[in-house]
């Protein structure tokens, strides 16, 4: 598991309907040989975790985490990290 922290990185993502949304990059991490990113919409407090994947050409794209077991592993890791920060 690795973490990368970048300050003040903002990006614009386009949803399936073609609408653009601005996010602040919070973190990027690996878990079980998969990559994930934590993004926060500009002007909001809530954060979202997306799976970072690559297509056949090596281009990166983000997708929602739909597998419940995968989501539970990520949630467990996040809870553990929050607890360790409080120590």
PyMOL Python script that loads the backbone (N, CA, C, O; Angstrom):
from pymol import cmd

cmd.read_pdbstr("""\
ATOM      1  N   UNK A   1       0.856  -1.166   0.000  1.00  0.00           N
ATOM      2  CA  UNK A   1       0.000   0.000   0.000  1.00  0.00           C
ATOM      3  C   UNK A   1       0.894   1.219   0.000  1.00  0.00           C
ATOM      4  O   UNK A   1       1.800   1.329   0.827  1.00  0.00           O
ATOM      5  N   UNK A   2       0.648   2.143  -0.928  1.00  0.00           N
ATOM      6  CA  UNK A   2       1.416   3.385  -0.974  1.00  0.00           C
ATOM      7  C   UNK A   2       0.462   4.563  -1.041  1.00  0.00           C
ATOM      8  O   UNK A   2      -0.654   4.452  -1.549  1.00  0.00           O
ATOM      9  N   UNK A   3       0.917   5.683  -0.523  1.00  0.00           N
ATOM     10  CA  UNK A   3       0.128   6.911  -0.562  1.00  0.00           C
ATOM     11  C   UNK A   3       0.963   8.012  -1.175  1.00  0.00           C
ATOM     12  O   UNK A   3       2.161   8.113  -0.914  1.00  0.00           O
ATOM     13  N   UNK A   4       0.336   8.831  -1.986  1.00  0.00           N
ATOM     14  CA  UNK A   4       0.977  10.003  -2.547  1.00  0.00           C
ATOM     15  C   UNK A   4       0.127  11.200  -2.179  1.00  0.00           C
ATOM     16  O   UNK A   4      -1.096  11.162  -2.321  1.00  0.00           O
ATOM     17  N   UNK A   5       0.759  12.261  -1.709  1.00  0.00           N
ATOM     18  CA  UNK A   5       0.023  13.453  -1.310  1.00  0.00           C
ATOM     19  C   UNK A   5       0.484  14.615  -2.180  1.00  0.00           C
ATOM     20  O   UNK A   5       1.679  14.905  -2.240  1.00  0.00           O
ATOM     21  N   UNK A   6      -0.432  15.272  -2.842  1.00  0.00           N
ATOM     22  CA  UNK A   6      -0.130  16.435  -3.642  1.00  0.00           C
ATOM     23  C   UNK A   6      -0.997  17.577  -3.141  1.00  0.00           C
ATOM     24  O   UNK A   6      -2.181  17.395  -2.858  1.00  0.00           O
ATOM     25  N   UNK A   7      -0.396  18.755  -3.032  1.00  0.00           N
ATOM     26  CA  UNK A   7      -1.106  19.914  -2.510  1.00  0.00           C
ATOM     27  C   UNK A   7      -1.746  20.723  -3.635  1.00  0.00           C
ATOM     28  O   UNK A   7      -1.145  20.923  -4.691  1.00  0.00           O
ATOM     29  N   UNK A   8      -2.951  21.176  -3.398  1.00  0.00           N
ATOM     30  CA  UNK A   8      -3.633  22.140  -4.267  1.00  0.00           C
ATOM     31  C   UNK A   8      -3.771  21.705  -5.728  1.00  0.00           C
ATOM     32  O   UNK A   8      -3.776  22.550  -6.622  1.00  0.00           O
ATOM     33  N   UNK A   9      -3.880  20.418  -5.976  1.00  0.00           N
ATOM     34  CA  UNK A   9      -4.084  19.946  -7.338  1.00  0.00           C
ATOM     35  C   UNK A   9      -5.579  19.898  -7.597  1.00  0.00           C
ATOM     36  O   UNK A   9      -6.324  19.221  -6.889  1.00  0.00           O
ATOM     37  N   UNK A  10      -6.010  20.633  -8.628  1.00  0.00           N
ATOM     38  CA  UNK A  10      -7.422  20.624  -9.000  1.00  0.00           C
ATOM     39  C   UNK A  10      -7.558  20.021 -10.388  1.00  0.00           C
ATOM     40  O   UNK A  10      -6.689  20.186 -11.244  1.00  0.00           O
ATOM     41  N   UNK A  11      -8.659  19.324 -10.592  1.00  0.00           N
ATOM     42  CA  UNK A  11      -8.923  18.748 -11.891  1.00  0.00           C
ATOM     43  C   UNK A  11     -10.401  18.868 -12.220  1.00  0.00           C
ATOM     44  O   UNK A  11     -11.246  19.014 -11.336  1.00  0.00           O
ATOM     45  N   UNK A  12     -10.688  18.804 -13.498  1.00  0.00           N
ATOM     46  CA  UNK A  12     -12.059  18.889 -13.974  1.00  0.00           C
ATOM     47  C   UNK A  12     -12.414  17.536 -14.579  1.00  0.00           C
ATOM     48  O   UNK A  12     -11.717  17.029 -15.458  1.00  0.00           O
ATOM     49  N   UNK A  13     -13.512  16.963 -14.091  1.00  0.00           N
ATOM     50  CA  UNK A  13     -13.997  15.689 -14.607  1.00  0.00           C
ATOM     51  C   UNK A  13     -15.317  15.910 -15.315  1.00  0.00           C
ATOM     52  O   UNK A  13     -16.139  16.724 -14.894  1.00  0.00           O
ATOM     53  N   UNK A  14     -15.504  15.179 -16.390  1.00  0.00           N
ATOM     54  CA  UNK A  14     -16.753  15.258 -17.143  1.00  0.00           C
ATOM     55  C   UNK A  14     -17.563  14.005 -16.854  1.00  0.00           C
ATOM     56  O   UNK A  14     -17.054  12.890 -16.968  1.00  0.00           O
ATOM     57  N   UNK A  15     -18.844  14.190 -16.474  1.00  0.00           N
ATOM     58  CA  UNK A  15     -19.685  13.031 -16.187  1.00  0.00           C
ATOM     59  C   UNK A  15     -20.277  12.470 -17.473  1.00  0.00           C
ATOM     60  O   UNK A  15     -20.012  12.976 -18.564  1.00  0.00           O
ATOM     61  N   UNK A  16     -21.074  11.427 -17.335  1.00  0.00           N
ATOM     62  CA  UNK A  16     -21.656  10.740 -18.489  1.00  0.00           C
ATOM     63  C   UNK A  16     -22.577  11.638 -19.307  1.00  0.00           C
ATOM     64  O   UNK A  16     -22.826  11.370 -20.483  1.00  0.00           O
ATOM     65  N   UNK A  17     -23.084  12.704 -18.686  1.00  0.00           N
ATOM     66  CA  UNK A  17     -23.990  13.626 -19.377  1.00  0.00           C
ATOM     67  C   UNK A  17     -23.259  14.826 -19.968  1.00  0.00           C
ATOM     68  O   UNK A  17     -23.887  15.742 -20.500  1.00  0.00           O
ATOM     69  N   UNK A  18     -21.926  14.818 -19.871  1.00  0.00           N
ATOM     70  CA  UNK A  18     -21.128  15.883 -20.451  1.00  0.00           C
ATOM     71  C   UNK A  18     -20.957  17.105 -19.564  1.00  0.00           C
ATOM     72  O   UNK A  18     -20.386  18.105 -20.000  1.00  0.00           O
ATOM     73  N   UNK A  19     -21.439  17.048 -18.329  1.00  0.00           N
ATOM     74  CA  UNK A  19     -21.275  18.166 -17.404  1.00  0.00           C
ATOM     75  C   UNK A  19     -19.912  18.083 -16.734  1.00  0.00           C
ATOM     76  O   UNK A  19     -19.454  17.006 -16.353  1.00  0.00           O
ATOM     77  N   UNK A  20     -19.267  19.251 -16.597  1.00  0.00           N
ATOM     78  CA  UNK A  20     -17.959  19.300 -15.961  1.00  0.00           C
ATOM     79  C   UNK A  20     -18.094  19.594 -14.473  1.00  0.00           C
ATOM     80  O   UNK A  20     -18.945  20.381 -14.057  1.00  0.00           O
ATOM     81  N   UNK A  21     -17.234  18.945 -13.671  1.00  0.00           N
ATOM     82  CA  UNK A  21     -17.229  19.113 -12.225  1.00  0.00           C
ATOM     83  C   UNK A  21     -15.781  19.307 -11.781  1.00  0.00           C
ATOM     84  O   UNK A  21     -14.890  18.570 -12.203  1.00  0.00           O
ATOM     85  N   UNK A  22     -15.554  20.309 -10.923  1.00  0.00           N
ATOM     86  CA  UNK A  22     -14.211  20.578 -10.419  1.00  0.00           C
ATOM     87  C   UNK A  22     -13.980  19.842  -9.099  1.00  0.00           C
ATOM     88  O   UNK A  22     -14.834  19.837  -8.212  1.00  0.00           O
ATOM     89  N   UNK A  23     -12.812  19.224  -8.994  1.00  0.00           N
ATOM     90  CA  UNK A  23     -12.433  18.488  -7.799  1.00  0.00           C
ATOM     91  C   UNK A  23     -11.045  18.916  -7.340  1.00  0.00           C
ATOM     92  O   UNK A  23     -10.226  19.390  -8.127  1.00  0.00           O
ATOM     93  N   UNK A  24     -10.808  18.737  -6.054  1.00  0.00           N
ATOM     94  CA  UNK A  24      -9.486  18.899  -5.483  1.00  0.00           C
ATOM     95  C   UNK A  24      -8.945  17.497  -5.218  1.00  0.00           C
ATOM     96  O   UNK A  24      -9.619  16.665  -4.611  1.00  0.00           O
ATOM     97  N   UNK A  25      -7.737  17.250  -5.674  1.00  0.00           N
ATOM     98  CA  UNK A  25      -7.089  15.963  -5.448  1.00  0.00           C
ATOM     99  C   UNK A  25      -6.666  15.897  -3.990  1.00  0.00           C
ATOM    100  O   UNK A  25      -5.966  16.784  -3.503  1.00  0.00           O
ATOM    101  N   UNK A  26      -7.090  14.842  -3.287  1.00  0.00           N
ATOM    102  CA  UNK A  26      -6.756  14.672  -1.877  1.00  0.00           C
ATOM    103  C   UNK A  26      -5.644  13.631  -1.699  1.00  0.00           C
ATOM    104  O   UNK A  26      -4.637  13.909  -1.049  1.00  0.00           O
ATOM    105  N   UNK A  27      -5.818  12.454  -2.264  1.00  0.00           N
ATOM    106  CA  UNK A  27      -4.846  11.377  -2.092  1.00  0.00           C
ATOM    107  C   UNK A  27      -4.967  10.354  -3.206  1.00  0.00           C
ATOM    108  O   UNK A  27      -5.988  10.262  -3.889  1.00  0.00           O
ATOM    109  N   UNK A  28      -3.899   9.588  -3.370  1.00  0.00           N
ATOM    110  CA  UNK A  28      -3.878   8.454  -4.298  1.00  0.00           C
ATOM    111  C   UNK A  28      -3.248   7.310  -3.528  1.00  0.00           C
ATOM    112  O   UNK A  28      -2.225   7.500  -2.870  1.00  0.00           O
ATOM    113  N   UNK A  29      -3.839   6.125  -3.595  1.00  0.00           N
ATOM    114  CA  UNK A  29      -3.296   4.991  -2.868  1.00  0.00           C
ATOM    115  C   UNK A  29      -3.532   3.691  -3.619  1.00  0.00           C
ATOM    116  O   UNK A  29      -4.360   3.614  -4.526  1.00  0.00           O
ATOM    117  N   UNK A  30      -2.786   2.678  -3.217  1.00  0.00           N
ATOM    118  CA  UNK A  30      -2.919   1.337  -3.779  1.00  0.00           C
ATOM    119  C   UNK A  30      -3.400   0.392  -2.698  1.00  0.00           C
ATOM    120  O   UNK A  30      -3.019   0.513  -1.533  1.00  0.00           O
ATOM    121  N   UNK A  31      -4.237  -0.544  -3.093  1.00  0.00           N
ATOM    122  CA  UNK A  31      -4.724  -1.590  -2.201  1.00  0.00           C
ATOM    123  C   UNK A  31      -5.000  -2.827  -3.043  1.00  0.00           C
ATOM    124  O   UNK A  31      -5.752  -2.765  -4.016  1.00  0.00           O
ATOM    125  N   UNK A  32      -4.404  -3.932  -2.676  1.00  0.00           N
ATOM    126  CA  UNK A  32      -4.599  -5.197  -3.405  1.00  0.00           C
ATOM    127  C   UNK A  32      -4.322  -5.043  -4.905  1.00  0.00           C
ATOM    128  O   UNK A  32      -5.105  -5.505  -5.735  1.00  0.00           O
ATOM    129  N   UNK A  33      -3.214  -4.398  -5.243  1.00  0.00           N
ATOM    130  CA  UNK A  33      -2.782  -4.200  -6.633  1.00  0.00           C
ATOM    131  C   UNK A  33      -3.737  -3.354  -7.472  1.00  0.00           C
ATOM    132  O   UNK A  33      -3.674  -3.394  -8.700  1.00  0.00           O
ATOM    133  N   UNK A  34      -4.603  -2.604  -6.839  1.00  0.00           N
ATOM    134  CA  UNK A  34      -5.499  -1.673  -7.533  1.00  0.00           C
ATOM    135  C   UNK A  34      -5.179  -0.266  -7.057  1.00  0.00           C
ATOM    136  O   UNK A  34      -4.708  -0.080  -5.935  1.00  0.00           O
ATOM    137  N   UNK A  35      -5.433   0.729  -7.905  1.00  0.00           N
ATOM    138  CA  UNK A  35      -5.177   2.108  -7.537  1.00  0.00           C
ATOM    139  C   UNK A  35      -6.492   2.852  -7.332  1.00  0.00           C
ATOM    140  O   UNK A  35      -7.483   2.594  -8.015  1.00  0.00           O
ATOM    141  N   UNK A  36      -6.480   3.780  -6.377  1.00  0.00           N
ATOM    142  CA  UNK A  36      -7.662   4.564  -6.039  1.00  0.00           C
ATOM    143  C   UNK A  36      -7.246   6.014  -5.809  1.00  0.00           C
ATOM    144  O   UNK A  36      -6.097   6.294  -5.467  1.00  0.00           O
ATOM    145  N   UNK A  37      -8.183   6.923  -5.998  1.00  0.00           N
ATOM    146  CA  UNK A  37      -7.943   8.330  -5.694  1.00  0.00           C
ATOM    147  C   UNK A  37      -9.079   8.853  -4.824  1.00  0.00           C
ATOM    148  O   UNK A  37     -10.224   8.415  -4.936  1.00  0.00           O
ATOM    149  N   UNK A  38      -8.737   9.793  -3.961  1.00  0.00           N
ATOM    150  CA  UNK A  38      -9.724  10.469  -3.132  1.00  0.00           C
ATOM    151  C   UNK A  38      -9.817  11.893  -3.663  1.00  0.00           C
ATOM    152  O   UNK A  38      -8.819  12.610  -3.730  1.00  0.00           O
ATOM    153  N   UNK A  39     -11.031  12.292  -4.039  1.00  0.00           N
ATOM    154  CA  UNK A  39     -11.277  13.620  -4.590  1.00  0.00           C
ATOM    155  C   UNK A  39     -12.349  14.319  -3.773  1.00  0.00           C
ATOM    156  O   UNK A  39     -13.240  13.682  -3.211  1.00  0.00           O
ATOM    157  N   UNK A  40     -12.247  15.638  -3.719  1.00  0.00           N
ATOM    158  CA  UNK A  40     -13.240  16.446  -3.011  1.00  0.00           C
ATOM    159  C   UNK A  40     -13.766  17.501  -3.978  1.00  0.00           C
ATOM    160  O   UNK A  40     -12.981  18.265  -4.540  1.00  0.00           O
ATOM    161  N   UNK A  41     -15.084  17.556  -4.181  1.00  0.00           N
ATOM    162  CA  UNK A  41     -15.633  18.592  -5.046  1.00  0.00           C
ATOM    163  C   UNK A  41     -15.281  19.983  -4.497  1.00  0.00           C
ATOM    164  O   UNK A  41     -15.343  20.216  -3.290  1.00  0.00           O
ATOM    165  N   UNK A  42     -14.917  20.888  -5.385  1.00  0.00           N
ATOM    166  CA  UNK A  42     -14.572  22.251  -4.982  1.00  0.00           C
ATOM    167  C   UNK A  42     -15.775  22.874  -4.283  1.00  0.00           C
ATOM    168  O   UNK A  42     -16.895  22.828  -4.792  1.00  0.00           O
ATOM    169  N   UNK A  43     -15.533  23.451  -3.119  1.00  0.00           N
ATOM    170  CA  UNK A  43     -16.587  24.120  -2.365  1.00  0.00           C
ATOM    171  C   UNK A  43     -17.434  23.211  -1.498  1.00  0.00           C
ATOM    172  O   UNK A  43     -18.409  23.663  -0.898  1.00  0.00           O
ATOM    173  N   UNK A  44     -17.077  21.928  -1.422  1.00  0.00           N
ATOM    174  CA  UNK A  44     -17.833  20.977  -0.611  1.00  0.00           C
ATOM    175  C   UNK A  44     -16.906  20.311   0.403  1.00  0.00           C
ATOM    176  O   UNK A  44     -15.686  20.325   0.240  1.00  0.00           O
ATOM    177  N   UNK A  45     -17.491  19.726   1.453  1.00  0.00           N
ATOM    178  CA  UNK A  45     -16.712  19.046   2.484  1.00  0.00           C
ATOM    179  C   UNK A  45     -16.604  17.543   2.253  1.00  0.00           C
ATOM    180  O   UNK A  45     -15.662  16.908   2.727  1.00  0.00           O
ATOM    181  N   UNK A  46     -17.554  16.976   1.534  1.00  0.00           N
ATOM    182  CA  UNK A  46     -17.592  15.530   1.324  1.00  0.00           C
ATOM    183  C   UNK A  46     -16.501  15.100   0.348  1.00  0.00           C
ATOM    184  O   UNK A  46     -16.198  15.815  -0.607  1.00  0.00           O
ATOM    185  N   UNK A  47     -15.915  13.932   0.592  1.00  0.00           N
ATOM    186  CA  UNK A  47     -14.891  13.388  -0.286  1.00  0.00           C
ATOM    187  C   UNK A  47     -15.383  12.089  -0.902  1.00  0.00           C
ATOM    188  O   UNK A  47     -16.206  11.380  -0.323  1.00  0.00           O
ATOM    189  N   UNK A  48     -14.857  11.787  -2.101  1.00  0.00           N
ATOM    190  CA  UNK A  48     -15.265  10.594  -2.832  1.00  0.00           C
ATOM    191  C   UNK A  48     -14.039   9.776  -3.192  1.00  0.00           C
ATOM    192  O   UNK A  48     -12.967  10.323  -3.453  1.00  0.00           O
ATOM    193  N   UNK A  49     -14.204   8.464  -3.204  1.00  0.00           N
ATOM    194  CA  UNK A  49     -13.132   7.559  -3.609  1.00  0.00           C
ATOM    195  C   UNK A  49     -13.521   6.936  -4.940  1.00  0.00           C
ATOM    196  O   UNK A  49     -14.624   6.413  -5.099  1.00  0.00           O
ATOM    197  N   UNK A  50     -12.593   7.000  -5.899  1.00  0.00           N
ATOM    198  CA  UNK A  50     -12.803   6.421  -7.216  1.00  0.00           C
ATOM    199  C   UNK A  50     -11.688   5.416  -7.499  1.00  0.00           C
ATOM    200  O   UNK A  50     -10.573   5.548  -6.995  1.00  0.00           O
ATOM    201  N   UNK A  51     -12.004   4.426  -8.302  1.00  0.00           N
ATOM    202  CA  UNK A  51     -11.014   3.454  -8.752  1.00  0.00           C
ATOM    203  C   UNK A  51     -10.328   4.034  -9.989  1.00  0.00           C
ATOM    204  O   UNK A  51     -10.985   4.547 -10.895  1.00  0.00           O
ATOM    205  N   UNK A  52      -9.001   3.945 -10.013  1.00  0.00           N
ATOM    206  CA  UNK A  52      -8.216   4.427 -11.143  1.00  0.00           C
ATOM    207  C   UNK A  52      -7.859   3.207 -12.000  1.00  0.00           C
ATOM    208  O   UNK A  52      -7.184   2.284 -11.543  1.00  0.00           O
ATOM    209  N   UNK A  53      -8.320   3.227 -13.231  1.00  0.00           N
ATOM    210  CA  UNK A  53      -8.082   2.098 -14.136  1.00  0.00           C
ATOM    211  C   UNK A  53      -7.394   2.610 -15.399  1.00  0.00           C
ATOM    212  O   UNK A  53      -7.267   3.816 -15.609  1.00  0.00           O
ATOM    213  N   UNK A  54      -6.957   1.675 -16.230  1.00  0.00           N
ATOM    214  CA  UNK A  54      -6.333   2.026 -17.504  1.00  0.00           C
ATOM    215  C   UNK A  54      -6.991   1.214 -18.613  1.00  0.00           C
ATOM    216  O   UNK A  54      -7.311   0.038 -18.444  1.00  0.00           O
ATOM    217  N   UNK A  55      -7.184   1.879 -19.756  1.00  0.00           N
ATOM    218  CA  UNK A  55      -7.749   1.172 -20.909  1.00  0.00           C
ATOM    219  C   UNK A  55      -6.620   0.467 -21.673  1.00  0.00           C
ATOM    220  O   UNK A  55      -5.473   0.469 -21.227  1.00  0.00           O
ATOM    221  N   UNK A  56      -6.947  -0.132 -22.819  1.00  0.00           N
ATOM    222  CA  UNK A  56      -5.961  -0.883 -23.598  1.00  0.00           C
ATOM    223  C   UNK A  56      -4.793  -0.035 -24.048  1.00  0.00           C
ATOM    224  O   UNK A  56      -3.692  -0.550 -24.240  1.00  0.00           O
ATOM    225  N   UNK A  57      -5.018   1.280 -24.222  1.00  0.00           N
ATOM    226  CA  UNK A  57      -3.972   2.184 -24.672  1.00  0.00           C
ATOM    227  C   UNK A  57      -3.168   2.774 -23.518  1.00  0.00           C
ATOM    228  O   UNK A  57      -2.263   3.579 -23.738  1.00  0.00           O
ATOM    229  N   UNK A  58      -3.493   2.379 -22.292  1.00  0.00           N
ATOM    230  CA  UNK A  58      -2.778   2.889 -21.135  1.00  0.00           C
ATOM    231  C   UNK A  58      -3.313   4.202 -20.596  1.00  0.00           C
ATOM    232  O   UNK A  58      -2.741   4.765 -19.663  1.00  0.00           O
ATOM    233  N   UNK A  59      -4.395   4.695 -21.166  1.00  0.00           N
ATOM    234  CA  UNK A  59      -5.009   5.936 -20.700  1.00  0.00           C
ATOM    235  C   UNK A  59      -5.738   5.699 -19.388  1.00  0.00           C
ATOM    236  O   UNK A  59      -6.480   4.726 -19.253  1.00  0.00           O
ATOM    237  N   UNK A  60      -5.528   6.591 -18.416  1.00  0.00           N
ATOM    238  CA  UNK A  60      -6.180   6.456 -17.121  1.00  0.00           C
ATOM    239  C   UNK A  60      -7.599   6.996 -17.163  1.00  0.00           C
ATOM    240  O   UNK A  60      -7.888   7.972 -17.855  1.00  0.00           O
ATOM    241  N   UNK A  61      -8.483   6.341 -16.408  1.00  0.00           N
ATOM    242  CA  UNK A  61      -9.842   6.830 -16.227  1.00  0.00           C
ATOM    243  C   UNK A  61     -10.325   6.428 -14.843  1.00  0.00           C
ATOM    244  O   UNK A  61      -9.833   5.468 -14.251  1.00  0.00           O
ATOM    245  N   UNK A  62     -11.295   7.178 -14.340  1.00  0.00           N
ATOM    246  CA  UNK A  62     -11.857   6.923 -13.019  1.00  0.00           C
ATOM    247  C   UNK A  62     -13.201   6.246 -13.158  1.00  0.00           C
ATOM    248  O   UNK A  62     -13.960   6.530 -14.084  1.00  0.00           O
ATOM    249  N   UNK A  63     -13.491   5.341 -12.223  1.00  0.00           N
ATOM    250  CA  UNK A  63     -14.791   4.694 -12.213  1.00  0.00           C
ATOM    251  C   UNK A  63     -15.262   4.538 -10.774  1.00  0.00           C
ATOM    252  O   UNK A  63     -14.462   4.524  -9.839  1.00  0.00           O
ATOM    253  N   UNK A  64     -16.566   4.423 -10.617  1.00  0.00           N
ATOM    254  CA  UNK A  64     -17.133   4.208  -9.297  1.00  0.00           C
ATOM    255  C   UNK A  64     -16.827   2.785  -8.842  1.00  0.00           C
ATOM    256  O   UNK A  64     -16.653   1.882  -9.660  1.00  0.00           O
ATOM    257  N   UNK A  65     -16.765   2.600  -7.533  1.00  0.00           N
ATOM    258  CA  UNK A  65     -16.513   1.278  -6.966  1.00  0.00           C
ATOM    259  C   UNK A  65     -17.873   0.627  -6.731  1.00  0.00           C
ATOM    260  O   UNK A  65     -18.625   1.039  -5.848  1.00  0.00           O
ATOM    261  N   UNK A  66     -18.177  -0.382  -7.521  1.00  0.00           N
ATOM    262  CA  UNK A  66     -19.495  -1.006  -7.469  1.00  0.00           C
ATOM    263  C   UNK A  66     -19.509  -2.312  -6.693  1.00  0.00           C
ATOM    264  O   UNK A  66     -20.555  -2.742  -6.208  1.00  0.00           O
ATOM    265  N   UNK A  67     -18.339  -2.947  -6.574  1.00  0.00           N
ATOM    266  CA  UNK A  67     -18.247  -4.222  -5.870  1.00  0.00           C
ATOM    267  C   UNK A  67     -18.269  -3.972  -4.366  1.00  0.00           C
ATOM    268  O   UNK A  67     -17.419  -3.254  -3.841  1.00  0.00           O
ATOM    269  N   UNK A  68     -19.241  -4.564  -3.673  1.00  0.00           N
ATOM    270  CA  UNK A  68     -19.416  -4.319  -2.233  1.00  0.00           C
ATOM    271  C   UNK A  68     -18.217  -4.804  -1.416  1.00  0.00           C
ATOM    272  O   UNK A  68     -17.802  -4.133  -0.472  1.00  0.00           O
ATOM    273  N   UNK A  69     -17.665  -5.948  -1.766  1.00  0.00           N
ATOM    274  CA  UNK A  69     -16.502  -6.482  -1.036  1.00  0.00           C
ATOM    275  C   UNK A  69     -15.288  -5.555  -1.207  1.00  0.00           C
ATOM    276  O   UNK A  69     -14.566  -5.285  -0.247  1.00  0.00           O
ATOM    277  N   UNK A  70     -15.075  -5.084  -2.413  1.00  0.00           N
ATOM    278  CA  UNK A  70     -13.978  -4.149  -2.678  1.00  0.00           C
ATOM    279  C   UNK A  70     -14.178  -2.861  -1.876  1.00  0.00           C
ATOM    280  O   UNK A  70     -13.235  -2.337  -1.283  1.00  0.00           O
ATOM    281  N   UNK A  71     -15.405  -2.363  -1.865  1.00  0.00           N
ATOM    282  CA  UNK A  71     -15.705  -1.140  -1.122  1.00  0.00           C
ATOM    283  C   UNK A  71     -15.449  -1.329   0.376  1.00  0.00           C
ATOM    284  O   UNK A  71     -14.934  -0.420   1.027  1.00  0.00           O
ATOM    285  N   UNK A  72     -15.795  -2.487   0.931  1.00  0.00           N
ATOM    286  CA  UNK A  72     -15.567  -2.755   2.355  1.00  0.00           C
ATOM    287  C   UNK A  72     -14.073  -2.769   2.693  1.00  0.00           C
ATOM    288  O   UNK A  72     -13.670  -2.272   3.744  1.00  0.00           O
ATOM    289  N   UNK A  73     -13.250  -3.340   1.801  1.00  0.00           N
ATOM    290  CA  UNK A  73     -11.805  -3.344   2.040  1.00  0.00           C
ATOM    291  C   UNK A  73     -11.258  -1.913   2.063  1.00  0.00           C
ATOM    292  O   UNK A  73     -10.407  -1.580   2.888  1.00  0.00           O
ATOM    293  N   UNK A  74     -11.744  -1.091   1.169  1.00  0.00           N
ATOM    294  CA  UNK A  74     -11.304   0.309   1.124  1.00  0.00           C
ATOM    295  C   UNK A  74     -11.785   1.056   2.360  1.00  0.00           C
ATOM    296  O   UNK A  74     -11.024   1.822   2.952  1.00  0.00           O
ATOM    297  N   UNK A  75     -13.017   0.850   2.753  1.00  0.00           N
ATOM    298  CA  UNK A  75     -13.564   1.519   3.940  1.00  0.00           C
ATOM    299  C   UNK A  75     -12.789   1.105   5.191  1.00  0.00           C
ATOM    300  O   UNK A  75     -12.513   1.941   6.052  1.00  0.00           O
ATOM    301  N   UNK A  76     -12.434  -0.181   5.299  1.00  0.00           N
ATOM    302  CA  UNK A  76     -11.647  -0.655   6.440  1.00  0.00           C
ATOM    303  C   UNK A  76     -10.285   0.039   6.486  1.00  0.00           C
ATOM    304  O   UNK A  76      -9.828   0.451   7.552  1.00  0.00           O
ATOM    305  N   UNK A  77      -9.643   0.164   5.330  1.00  0.00           N
ATOM    306  CA  UNK A  77      -8.351   0.841   5.269  1.00  0.00           C
ATOM    307  C   UNK A  77      -8.483   2.296   5.695  1.00  0.00           C
ATOM    308  O   UNK A  77      -7.660   2.791   6.465  1.00  0.00           O
ATOM    309  N   UNK A  78      -9.496   2.979   5.207  1.00  0.00           N
ATOM    310  CA  UNK A  78      -9.704   4.389   5.551  1.00  0.00           C
ATOM    311  C   UNK A  78      -9.970   4.555   7.046  1.00  0.00           C
ATOM    312  O   UNK A  78      -9.443   5.478   7.668  1.00  0.00           O
ATOM    313  N   UNK A  79     -10.771   3.683   7.621  1.00  0.00           N
ATOM    314  CA  UNK A  79     -11.022   3.751   9.074  1.00  0.00           C
ATOM    315  C   UNK A  79      -9.729   3.543   9.840  1.00  0.00           C
ATOM    316  O   UNK A  79      -9.470   4.252  10.813  1.00  0.00           O
ATOM    317  N   UNK A  80      -8.913   2.589   9.423  1.00  0.00           N
ATOM    318  CA  UNK A  80      -7.641   2.327  10.090  1.00  0.00           C
ATOM    319  C   UNK A  80      -6.716   3.542  10.010  1.00  0.00           C
ATOM    320  O   UNK A  80      -6.058   3.888  10.991  1.00  0.00           O
ATOM    321  N   UNK A  81      -6.667   4.176   8.868  1.00  0.00           N
ATOM    322  CA  UNK A  81      -5.810   5.360   8.706  1.00  0.00           C
ATOM    323  C   UNK A  81      -6.286   6.504   9.589  1.00  0.00           C
ATOM    324  O   UNK A  81      -5.468   7.206  10.184  1.00  0.00           O
ATOM    325  N   UNK A  82      -7.579   6.698   9.682  1.00  0.00           N
ATOM    326  CA  UNK A  82      -8.132   7.771  10.526  1.00  0.00           C
ATOM    327  C   UNK A  82      -7.810   7.493  11.984  1.00  0.00           C
ATOM    328  O   UNK A  82      -7.428   8.404  12.718  1.00  0.00           O
ATOM    329  N   UNK A  83      -7.958   6.250  12.411  1.00  0.00           N
ATOM    330  CA  UNK A  83      -7.642   5.892  13.798  1.00  0.00           C
ATOM    331  C   UNK A  83      -6.167   6.122  14.097  1.00  0.00           C
ATOM    332  O   UNK A  83      -5.825   6.618  15.171  1.00  0.00           O
ATOM    333  N   UNK A  84      -5.298   5.772  13.171  1.00  0.00           N
ATOM    334  CA  UNK A  84      -3.862   5.959  13.391  1.00  0.00           C
ATOM    335  C   UNK A  84      -3.479   7.428  13.433  1.00  0.00           C
ATOM    336  O   UNK A  84      -2.532   7.792  14.131  1.00  0.00           O
ATOM    337  N   UNK A  85      -4.189   8.283  12.705  1.00  0.00           N
ATOM    338  CA  UNK A  85      -3.921   9.724  12.752  1.00  0.00           C
ATOM    339  C   UNK A  85      -4.274  10.293  14.112  1.00  0.00           C
ATOM    340  O   UNK A  85      -3.646  11.251  14.561  1.00  0.00           O
ATOM    341  N   UNK A  86      -5.268   9.722  14.774  1.00  0.00           N
ATOM    342  CA  UNK A  86      -5.712  10.226  16.074  1.00  0.00           C
ATOM    343  C   UNK A  86      -4.776   9.819  17.215  1.00  0.00           C
ATOM    344  O   UNK A  86      -4.856  10.383  18.306  1.00  0.00           O
ATOM    345  N   UNK A  87      -3.895   8.853  16.976  1.00  0.00           N
ATOM    346  CA  UNK A  87      -3.003   8.381  18.052  1.00  0.00           C
ATOM    347  C   UNK A  87      -1.874   9.339  18.302  1.00  0.00           C
ATOM    348  O   UNK A  87      -1.037   9.093  19.171  1.00  0.00           O
TER     349      UNK A  87
END
""", "prot")
cmd.dss("prot")
cmd.show_as("cartoon", "prot")
cmd.util.cbc("prot")
cmd.orient("prot")
